């Protein structure tokens, strides 16, 4: 019914739009979980990533635009992952972060599904170009 990239984009949408509410990014020494909503930068980046995934799903007729939004979303998730790595490495002696959470790995999973979606978009685009050549 749907094209494969739509499924991959829906999974990416769920990873960045729903799972950050469920899984904490990390726990501090006191054991209190730190969710993405506690920092405006993380909230903005997860929100932008979710919005790009949704817009990419809705622009299914424009494959080129969908491909570009997928690339931008990957870059956004790489920035988010870089901020997480910087935060964990910058904590001196693990004073602020004692236990890493599953939420820190969500951008990695999102990037994997975005790459799969972009591969499927590229495959569709190549198929359309080859059909146009035959005409």
N, C-alpha and C positions, 0 to 999 in steps of 0.2 A: 504494500500500500504506500508506504513512504520510501524515500530513497535512503540508502545506508547512512549518508552523512547526517540526515535528520536524527536518526537514532543516536549517533555519536554526539551530536550537539545537544540533544536532550539530556544525555548522561552528564555531559559537561555542565549544563545548566543546573542539574540537580547537585552536582559536586560543589559548585561555587555558590549556589543559592539556598540550598537546604542543609547540607551537611555541616557547614560552619556553625549553625545553631545547635547542632547535636554534639559535636566533638570539640573539646577545648583545644586551644593552640598549645598550651603548656600549663603546668602547675608550679606555683612558687614554693618556697621552702615551707611555708605554713600549710601547704596542701590545698590552697584555694585555686580553683581552675580559672584560667585567663581565657576569656572568649574574645572573638574578633570585635564584638560590639564595644569593648572597653577602650578601644583606640580608634580614633576617627580615621586615621590613615588606612588601617586594615579594613574598616567598614567601607570606606570609599572604593578601595581597590577590589574587594569582593563584590561590591555593588556594580561597579563598572564591568567586571568580568561577566557577571550574571546578565547584565543588560546587553552586552555584546553578543552573548550566546543566544539570547532571546531574539535580538534583531537579526542575527544570522539565520535563525530558524524561519523567521517571518519573511525573509527575502530569498525564499527558495527559487524564485523565478530568475533572479540575477546571480548567476553562479560566480561571476568575477567579483562582484561586491561581497558575496558570501565568503569567498576565498580570502579577500583582503581583511575582512572582519575577523576571520579565524586567525590570521597572522597577528593582527593587533592584539587579539585576546591571548595568544601565546606569549607575546612580549609582556603584556600586563601580568600574566601569571609568573613569568620569569622574574619580574620586578618584585612581585609579592614574595616569591621564594627567596630572592636575594635579601629582602628585608628580614625574613625569618632567620636566615643563616647569620646575617649581621647581628641580629638581636641575641642569638644564642652564643655566638663567638665573642661578642662584646661584653657579655656578663662576666665580670671579674670573679673568678673562683666559684662560679655558679651561685652567686649570691641572690640573683633575682629569679633565675629559672632553675628548678631542681629536676623536673621531670618533663620531658618533651611529650606533647600530645599528638594524637593522630591528625589533628587539625593542621599541623605544620606540613603534612605531606599531601594535603588536598590539592595544592597547585600542581604538584607532579602528576597526579592522576588526571587532573583537568587537561594538562598539556598533552598527555598521551592520547586522550580522546579527541582533542582538537587536531592533533597530527593525523589521526585516522580519518577524521572528517575532511580535512584538507586533501588527503590522498583520494578520497572518494569524489570530492568536488572536481579535482584535477582529472580523474578518470572520466567523469561525465563530460567535462569540457572537451577532452580529447575525442570522445565518442561523437559529440556534436560536430566538431571540426571535421572529422573524417567523413561523416555523412554529408556535410556541406560540400566537401571536395568531390563527392560522387555526382552531385547534381550538375 
